[in-house]
Amino acid sequence: MKTKSFLGIFTAMAALLLSFPLYAQIFFPKTESKTIITQTSKIQKVEFTIKGMTCSGCEHHIKTEVSKLNGIVEIVVSYEKGNAIVKFDSKQTSITEIEKGINSTGYKSLKSKIIS
């Protein structure tokens, strides 16, 4: 009888831990943008190729850190595509600063490409 109870508890814990990537984002704070844009001509859009993301929690982690930088207008992160597309004010931040923000999360920014 003790074995069945132990097996039931162990199975429930295993299921909970294996499904962690599905609910990990609830542990991260909501990000709020505080950017004031003065000239739209200074807005750049850059795609970063990122290595190491495996779940939506990874996406949220990167999005939270990069959103802390001044001048971030929009950020879309995809672990499935392994990239992040960041729209930012080039007068307030730079591609190098955004790469540092990505790398500070433990994931690696491999390359960046200016989209527009």
N, C-alpha and C positions, 0 to 999 in steps of 0.2 A: 504494500500500500504506500509506503514512504517513497518507493522508487517511482510510482506513477505520479505522485505529487511533485517530486523533484523534476521528472521529465516534463510535466506540464508547465511548470514555472520556467524551466530552461528553454522550452520551445517558444513560449510567449516572449521571453527576453530576446531570443535569437531573431524572431520576427520583427520585434520593435527596432532592434539595432540594424537589421538588414534594410528596413524601410526608411532609415534616417535621411537619406538624400531627398526623399519625397517631401519631408516636412521641415527640413533644416532651416529654411528661410524664415520661419516664425521666430527664430532666436535672434535675428538681426534687427536693428532699429530701422524705422522707416526713414528714407532720405528725403530731404526737402531742399529744393534749389533756391538759392538766394542771390542769383545773378541779375545784375542790372546791365542791360546792353545799351551802349550809347551809339555805336556805329555797327551796322550789320556787315559792312565791308571787312571788318576785322574778324569775322566768324570763320573758323576753319572746321572741316570735317575730316577726321583721320580714322583709319581702320588699323587696329593693333592685332597682330596674331599672337595668341597667348597659349602657352603650353602648361598642362597640368590640371585643367578644370575637368571635373567629372560629374558635377551635379548642379542643381539650381542654387544650392547653398554657396557654391563657389562663385557663381554669377553674382549673387547678392553681395558677397564679401568684396569683390572687386568694385562693384557699383557703389557700395557704401564708401570705400576708401577714396575712389576717384572723385566722387561727389563732394568731398570735403575741400577740394581745391577751389580756389577762386576762379571764376570765369567759365565754369563748366555749365553749358547750356542744356545738353542732353547726352545721355549715355545709354547705349543698348549693348548688353553683354549676352553672348550665347555660348554655353559650354558645348553644345552639339556641333557648332561650326568652329569652335576654338578661337573666337575673336571678340573684339569689343569695338564698337563704332562710337566715337566721341565727337560731339560738336562743342566747340569752345571758343572763347574770345581770346585771340592771340595776343592782345595787349595785357591780359591779366595772367595768363599762364602759357606754358610752352609744351611742345611734344615731349621734351626731355622730362619735365616735371610730371607729366601724366604717366610716362613709362616708369618713373621712380615710384609713383603711387601704386601702379599695378604690381611692380616687383616687391613692394613692401608687404604685400599680402601673402607672399610665398609662392606665387605663380610667376612664370617667366614670360616677359614680353619679348618675343623673338624678332619681330620687325614691325615697322609702321609704314603706312601708305596714305598719302594725302588724297582724299576723294574729291573735295572741292574747297 
